[in-house]
């Protein structure tokens, strides 16, 4: 679930038209954590979402790409 202090840095679209967004979202402890989610093309429903596991706080997704096989790759850096 995204918090109020969230920011999208990049997006990509897969072959089904679904949108994958990466950036960061502030967690309950106030740390900015890399966040990536996929949204359905049809209605924007969240298909899946991932946070970078702790202790990698203050790290964000900077770019995202979708391969021909549907695999999602995210690269990032520290804030």
Secondary structure, 3 states (H helix, E strand, C coil): CCCCCEEEEEEEECCCCCEEEEEEEECCCCCEEEEEEEECCCCCCEEEEEECCCCCCCEEEEEEEECCCCCEEEEEEEC
